[in-house]
Amino acid sequence: MELVLEVENLEVSYGGIKALQGISFHVAKGEIVTLIGANGAGKSSTLRAVSGMIRASGGRINFKGNDVTGLASHSIAGLGLSHVPEGRGVFTRLTVEENLGVGSFIRDDKEGIKKDMETVYELFPRLQERKKQLGGSLSGGEQQMLAIGRAIMSGADTLLLDEPSMGLAPLIVQDIFSIIKHINAVGKTVLLVEQNANQALKASHRAYIMETGRIVMSGNADKMIHDPEVKKAYLGGH
Amino acid sequence: MFSRYGTLKNAMCGLGLVALLLLPFIIPTFWLRIFTGVSLWVGLALSWNMIGGYMGYISFGHGAFFGVGAYATALVMAHTPIPFGIAILISGTLTYLFARMVGYLTFRLNGTYFAIGTWAFAEMMRQVVLLLPFTGGSYGMRLPPVVNEGFFYYVMLALAVAVLIFSYFIFEKSSFGLKVKSVREEETAAQTLGIDVEKVKNQVFALSGLFPGVIGGAYAYWITYIHPDSVLGPLIADQMVVMVLLGGIGTVFGPVIGASLMYIGNRIIWVTWGDSSSYLVILGLAICFIIRFLPEGLIKLPIRESLRRIGVGARQAIPNEEVR
């Protein structure tokens, strides 16, 4: 098992308040790993610390053999990690095509960019139909697709997805999860943060459960989904 | 690509340029000076638009680049035999480096605080120039007068056209421009896609500080007398901001329209009512009107629809990025 991401004793503080109190987890190549937990458990902070958007106040983050603790986020992106932020972060006044173009600025292999562009349009035919439209004119689901497509265009092999299902209609949520499984099948490693624990566990290989800045449980997703404790706390008790 | 609208637009641009080049032979000196001023303000508005429009950071300190450029050219020409053409380039280089430094300090601030920070910086520069021993302090500086209005008209026109072409190719047609816009739209997303956001912001700020320096230098030689209040006053930056808002922020031609209208309007009021502050009242009302009814500026007026109605550029739907 080749580890892509190894996090040890990660701590993050916001003005003296510890949002992450020393968490450790790992993601292996080709996995989909989910962090689940209630609001304020520290899931998004974990992703932000890993991608360098916020500074860790303690601990170590290792990505593909590089110590990336304290590195600027654009440098971490250069190593092949792309963070799709909560709320998608689509460039609203740029066209779909331009949004995808910005994604590919980080690399200069023309062939690879062309190939990934085809992959993205194959994966999301809606984006191809709308490539001349402004990002802001897309629906929520399409914007999420665009954000994921843009991350693929950056050539990243590891994607951090923060609440990809947030604010989407149930039918679209299904689409998004099948897309996540698909991009995983074609070789992307995924670290996912979700409130929709049920869907997320169904799509993932492994999961970590977070509570107030700590990891309280970890294991295989298919086992967790049947765990009575998890069911009671996160899956609505069915 | 070659819609009738596009051809018409190119033809009109060509005609306009020829007319501008012939202007000194047609109109009296009084009006030529006004058109020299129009070019000056078009250049300044376009420079401000780089940081304010494309980058989305409102700077109230751009007057300082103009003023520092003016003083740099004045000092170089007063103390060395360096000719005007090179002196203004020295001014530009200086304000470029200067903007790098200011950017390094002020980009730690966000939004409103950035605006206040740049304003404070410009105000500081005015005080510094008032106090320094070699700038003449509150006496200002005098340059040897050159009475050749045609020359200055062409210099300012060339500078304005240069900034226009630069803006168009750098911000509308290059991948750098796309990078800049992506940072404006979503800073964090741009960052996670591998864009060094701080670097981009500093580069744009420095570029937008370069041209006002050159233009300021040309202004000093044209007017031959500069004073901290005339080239480093807050009204210079304020006017750049309003001109861009009036014409259309973040567009290539918006600042051109805004600067031309506002400067000509300013001069007409000056001619009719003398040097009074009534201009500022009208300016204030204009700002209210624009923000209320035309928040995207005059460039977003439905001129294209009107043209289509009279039969120009009709038929096929033009892709939305063709005419902006």
Interface residues (C-beta under 8 A of the other chain):
Chain A: S51 M53 A72 S73 H74 A77 G78 S82 H83 V84 P85 R88 G89 V90 F91 T92 R93 L94 T95 E98 N99 G101 V102 G103 F105 I106 K132 L134 G135 A147 R150 A151 S154
Chain B: S175 L178 K179 K181 S182 E185 E186 T188 A189 A190 Q191 T192 L193 G194 I195 D196 V197 P319 N320 E321
